[in-house]
Amino acid sequence: MQPRRFAQLDVFAHHALQGNALAVVLDGEGLSAAAMLNFARWTNLSETTFVLPPTAEGADGGADYRLRIFTPAGELAFAGHPTLGSCQAWLNAGGTPRQAQRVVQECAKGLVSIQRSAAAGLEGLAFAAPPLQRSEVPAGVQAQVLAALALQADDLVAAQWLDNGSRWMGLLMRDIEVLPRAQPNAAALRALGVKAGLCALHRPCSGTIAAEPVLEVRGITLTAHGIAEDPATGSLNASLAQWLSAVGHIALPYCVQQGAAIGRAGRMRLVADAQGQIWVQGRVHSVVTGHVVL
């Protein structure tokens, strides 16, 4: 065991302690997967990450670092708030990317680009939404999930399976009043194996351009011991943006509000560049820095 640089950050919030907490071990080399999982269980956060030397190479120089992402239940191929938070922790610790305004992260999903500049209307850090696989949800499964959320069939507009390395059932609800009425049944959702991403169009939130739509989101996740609600979920919102914009339910750019049901104020912005790439933007706040002995 040895001291390793450590940071804890708050991701996707205008102000610290309102978003999604993340633990980052900056010197992850030499740790086994079992040791990483054990520490992730100890932090008891939705995700804990470990920064490692990159292995991916390419014509543009490859990755700047490699990231492994763990929940208390196991490893993830990709997750959004760990991507932005780990990038900010790496930069804060003196990491120098190959390209001044672009960081390339290697993870199990592949290479993920992260923008540092305010280009294209972005503020803070923004990650490129990974490729999405989506498919229809059978009507019977929709009915089971709605029952597990204590909602009715006429509350729902559309549903899709969404998978960009983290698999969700996206549920577009008819209005924002439906979202606080959802009462997740832990046993039922775990039996179905469903992480539910509920969303509905909202009036513009404070600080956004009035012309931009606003999406209210709830992310109901599965944990090792039941279910929990995420205060701000980058992977889910990346998937929702790709799905909802592709079929005309919402136009980019737009703002996301998440976490109200659990007393948080998660905030992010979804934009598309000239090439059609969707970016998930948010602020990251450093809260704790030091060392952990692992």
C-alpha positions as CSV (number, residue, x, y, z in Angstrom):
1,M,0.0,0.0,0.0
2,Q,1.2,3.5,-0.7
3,P,0.0,7.1,-0.7
4,R,-1.7,8.1,-3.9
5,R,-3.0,11.5,-5.0
6,F,-6.7,11.8,-4.5
7,A,-9.4,14.3,-5.3
8,Q,-13.1,14.6,-4.7
9,L,-15.1,16.9,-7.0
10,D,-18.6,18.1,-7.7
11,V,-19.7,17.8,-11.3
12,F,-22.6,19.4,-13.3
13,A,-23.6,22.2,-11.0
14,H,-23.3,26.0,-11.1
15,H,-22.1,26.0,-7.5
16,A,-20.2,23.3,-5.4
17,L,-22.2,20.8,-3.4
18,Q,-25.3,21.0,-5.7
19,G,-24.2,18.4,-8.4
20,N,-22.9,14.9,-8.5
21,A,-19.9,14.0,-6.3
22,L,-17.0,12.0,-7.7
23,A,-13.9,10.4,-6.1
24,V,-10.7,10.3,-8.3
25,V,-7.5,8.3,-7.5
26,L,-4.9,10.0,-9.7
27,D,-2.2,7.4,-9.4
28,G,-4.1,4.3,-10.2
29,E,-1.2,2.3,-11.7
30,G,-0.5,-1.0,-9.9
31,L,-4.0,-1.4,-8.4
32,S,-5.9,-4.5,-9.2
33,A,-9.5,-4.4,-10.3
34,A,-10.5,-6.0,-7.0
35,A,-8.7,-3.2,-5.1
36,M,-10.4,-0.6,-7.2
37,L,-13.8,-2.1,-6.6
38,N,-13.1,-2.4,-2.9
39,F,-12.2,1.3,-2.7
40,A,-15.3,2.3,-4.7
41,R,-17.4,0.4,-2.2
42,W,-15.7,2.2,0.6
43,T,-16.3,5.7,-0.9
44,N,-19.9,4.7,-1.4
45,L,-20.3,7.3,-4.2
46,S,-22.1,6.6,-7.4
47,E,-18.7,6.4,-9.1
48,T,-15.1,6.3,-8.2
49,T,-12.4,6.6,-10.9
50,F,-8.7,5.6,-11.3
51,V,-6.4,7.5,-13.7
52,L,-3.8,5.4,-15.4
53,P,-1.2,5.8,-18.2
54,P,-2.8,5.6,-21.7
55,T,-2.4,2.6,-23.9
56,A,-4.4,3.8,-27.0
57,E,-2.4,5.3,-29.8
58,G,-3.5,6.7,-33.1
59,A,-2.7,9.0,-35.9
60,D,-3.4,12.1,-33.8
61,G,-1.2,10.8,-30.9
62,G,-3.8,8.8,-29.0
63,A,-5.1,9.3,-25.5
64,D,-3.8,11.6,-22.8
65,Y,-4.7,9.2,-20.0
66,R,-6.7,6.1,-19.3
67,L,-9.7,5.9,-16.9
68,R,-11.3,3.0,-15.1
69,I,-14.7,3.8,-13.7
70,F,-16.3,1.9,-10.8
71,T,-19.6,2.0,-9.0
72,P,-19.9,0.1,-5.6
73,A,-21.3,-2.8,-7.7
74,G,-18.8,-3.0,-10.5
75,E,-17.0,-1.4,-13.4
76,L,-18.6,0.8,-16.1
77,A,-17.4,1.1,-19.8
78,F,-18.3,4.8,-19.8
79,A,-20.0,7.4,-17.6
80,G,-20.4,11.2,-18.0
81,H,-19.8,12.9,-14.7
82,P,-16.7,10.7,-14.0
83,T,-15.4,11.7,-17.4
84,L,-15.6,15.5,-16.8
85,G,-14.6,15.2,-13.1
86,S,-11.6,13.0,-13.8
87,C,-10.4,15.3,-16.6
88,Q,-10.6,18.3,-14.3
89,A,-8.8,16.5,-11.5
90,W,-6.1,15.4,-14.0
91,L,-5.7,19.0,-15.2
92,N,-5.6,20.4,-11.7
93,A,-2.9,17.9,-10.8
94,G,-0.6,19.2,-13.6
95,G,-1.8,16.9,-16.5
96,T,-0.8,18.4,-19.9
97,P,-2.8,17.3,-22.9
98,R,-1.2,16.8,-26.3
99,Q,-3.6,19.4,-27.7
100,A,-4.1,22.6,-25.7
101,Q,-7.9,22.8,-25.9
102,R,-8.7,19.1,-26.2
103,V,-8.2,16.2,-23.8
104,V,-8.5,12.6,-25.1
105,Q,-9.6,10.1,-22.5
106,E,-9.3,6.4,-23.0
107,C,-11.8,4.2,-21.3
108,A,-13.5,0.8,-21.9
109,K,-15.9,2.4,-24.3
110,G,-13.0,3.8,-26.4
111,L,-11.6,7.3,-26.9
112,V,-13.7,10.2,-25.6
113,S,-12.9,13.8,-26.6
114,I,-13.2,16.6,-23.9
115,Q,-13.2,20.2,-24.9
116,R,-11.5,22.8,-22.5
117,S,-12.4,26.0,-24.4
118,A,-15.5,28.1,-24.6
119,A,-15.7,27.4,-28.4
120,A,-19.2,26.7,-29.9
121,G,-20.9,28.3,-26.9
122,L,-19.5,25.8,-24.4
123,E,-18.5,26.9,-20.9
124,G,-16.3,24.8,-18.6
125,L,-15.6,21.3,-19.8
126,A,-17.6,19.3,-22.3
127,F,-17.4,15.7,-23.5
128,A,-18.4,14.4,-26.9
129,A,-21.4,12.2,-26.7
130,P,-20.2,8.6,-27.6
131,P,-22.0,6.6,-30.3
132,L,-25.4,5.5,-29.2
133,Q,-27.3,2.3,-29.7
134,R,-31.0,2.7,-29.3
135,S,-34.0,0.4,-29.8
136,E,-37.7,0.2,-29.2
137,V,-39.0,-0.9,-25.8
138,P,-41.8,-3.5,-26.1
139,A,-45.1,-2.3,-24.9
140,G,-45.3,-5.0,-22.2
141,V,-42.0,-3.9,-20.8
142,Q,-43.1,-0.2,-20.9
143,A,-46.2,-1.1,-18.9
144,Q,-44.1,-3.0,-16.3
145,V,-41.7,-0.1,-15.8
146,L,-44.5,2.4,-15.6
147,A,-46.1,0.3,-12.9
148,A,-42.8,0.1,-11.0
149,L,-42.7,3.9,-11.1
150,A,-46.4,4.2,-10.0
151,L,-47.2,6.0,-13.3
152,Q,-49.9,5.6,-15.9
153,A,-49.8,4.8,-19.6
154,D,-51.1,8.2,-20.5
155,D,-48.2,9.8,-18.6
156,L,-45.8,8.5,-21.3
157,V,-45.1,10.0,-24.7
158,A,-42.2,7.7,-25.9
159,A,-39.7,5.2,-24.7
160,Q,-36.4,3.9,-26.0
161,W,-33.5,1.7,-24.9
162,L,-30.4,3.9,-24.8
163,D,-26.9,2.5,-24.6
164,N,-23.6,4.4,-25.0
165,G,-21.6,2.2,-22.6
166,S,-24.2,2.8,-19.9
167,R,-27.7,1.4,-20.6
168,W,-30.8,3.3,-19.7
169,M,-34.5,3.1,-20.6
170,G,-35.3,6.7,-21.7
171,L,-38.8,7.7,-20.9
172,L,-40.2,11.0,-22.3
173,M,-43.2,12.1,-20.2
174,R,-46.0,14.3,-21.2
175,D,-45.2,17.2,-18.9
176,I,-43.0,18.1,-15.9
177,E,-45.7,17.5,-13.4
178,V,-45.4,13.8,-14.0
179,L,-41.8,13.6,-12.8
180,P,-42.3,14.3,-9.1
181,R,-45.2,11.8,-9.1
182,A,-42.9,8.9,-10.0
183,Q,-42.4,6.7,-6.9
184,P,-39.8,4.0,-7.8
185,N,-40.4,0.5,-6.5
186,A,-36.9,-0.8,-5.8
187,A,-37.7,-4.5,-5.9
188,A,-39.7,-4.2,-9.2
189,L,-37.1,-2.2,-11.0
190,R,-34.3,-4.5,-9.9
191,A,-36.3,-7.5,-11.0
192,L,-36.6,-5.8,-14.4
193,G,-32.9,-4.8,-14.5
194,V,-33.9,-1.3,-15.6
195,K,-32.3,2.1,-15.0
196,A,-35.0,4.6,-15.8
197,G,-34.2,8.0,-17.2
198,L,-37.4,10.1,-17.0
199,C,-37.5,13.5,-18.8
200,A,-40.0,16.2,-19.8
201,L,-39.8,19.7,-21.3
202,H,-39.7,22.5,-18.8
203,R,-39.9,26.3,-18.8
204,P,-36.5,28.0,-19.2
205,C,-34.4,28.0,-16.0
206,S,-32.6,31.0,-14.5
207,G,-29.4,32.0,-16.3
208,T,-30.3,30.4,-19.7
209,I,-31.1,32.0,-22.9
210,A,-34.9,32.4,-23.1
211,A,-35.1,30.9,-26.6
212,E,-33.4,27.6,-25.4
213,P,-35.7,24.7,-24.3
214,V,-35.1,23.2,-20.9
215,L,-35.3,19.5,-20.1
216,E,-36.1,18.3,-16.6
217,V,-34.6,14.9,-15.9
218,R,-34.7,12.2,-13.2
219,G,-32.2,9.3,-13.3
220,I,-33.3,6.3,-11.3
221,T,-30.3,3.9,-11.0
222,L,-29.7,0.4,-9.8
223,T,-27.2,-0.1,-6.9
224,A,-25.7,-3.0,-5.1
225,H,-28.4,-2.7,-2.4
226,G,-31.4,-1.4,-4.3
227,I,-32.0,1.8,-6.2
228,A,-30.9,5.4,-5.9
229,E,-31.5,8.7,-7.7
230,D,-28.7,10.4,-9.6
231,P,-28.3,14.2,-9.1
232,A,-26.7,14.8,-12.6
233,T,-26.1,12.0,-15.1
234,G,-23.9,12.8,-18.1
235,S,-24.2,9.5,-19.9
236,L,-28.0,9.5,-19.7
237,N,-28.3,13.1,-20.9
238,A,-25.9,12.4,-23.8
239,S,-28.2,9.5,-24.8
240,L,-31.4,11.6,-24.3
241,A,-30.0,14.4,-26.5
242,Q,-29.1,12.0,-29.3
243,W,-32.5,10.3,-29.2
244,L,-34.8,13.3,-28.6
245,S,-33.1,15.6,-31.1
246,A,-33.0,12.9,-33.8
247,V,-36.8,12.3,-33.7
248,G,-37.7,16.0,-33.3
249,H,-38.9,16.1,-29.7
250,I,-36.4,18.8,-28.8
251,A,-33.9,21.1,-30.6
252,L,-30.3,21.7,-29.6
253,P,-29.0,23.6,-27.8
254,Y,-30.9,23.1,-24.5
255,C,-30.3,23.2,-20.8
256,V,-30.9,20.3,-18.4
257,Q,-32.1,20.5,-14.8
258,Q,-31.7,17.3,-12.7
259,G,-31.7,16.4,-9.1
260,A,-34.7,18.4,-7.8
261,A,-36.4,15.3,-6.3
262,I,-33.4,14.7,-4.0
263,G,-32.6,18.4,-3.2
264,R,-29.8,18.9,-5.7
265,A,-29.5,21.4,-8.6
266,G,-27.7,19.5,-11.3
267,R,-27.2,21.6,-14.4
268,M,-25.7,20.9,-17.9
269,R,-26.0,22.2,-21.4
270,L,-26.3,20.1,-24.6
271,V,-25.1,21.6,-27.9
272,A,-24.2,20.3,-31.4
273,D,-21.2,21.5,-33.4
274,A,-21.1,22.2,-37.2
275,Q,-20.4,18.5,-37.8
276,G,-23.4,17.4,-35.8
277,Q,-21.4,16.1,-32.8
278,I,-23.4,16.5,-29.6
279,W,-21.4,17.8,-26.6
280,V,-22.4,17.6,-22.9
281,Q,-21.1,20.7,-21.0
282,G,-21.0,21.4,-17.3
283,R,-18.9,23.0,-14.6
284,V,-16.7,21.0,-12.2
285,H,-15.8,22.2,-8.7
286,S,-12.8,20.8,-6.7
287,V,-13.9,20.1,-3.1
288,V,-11.3,17.8,-1.6
289,T,-7.6,17.2,-2.5
290,G,-5.0,15.1,-0.7
291,H,-3.8,11.5,-0.6
292,V,-5.3,8.1,0.0
293,V,-3.3,5.0,1.1
294,L,-4.1,2.1,-1.2
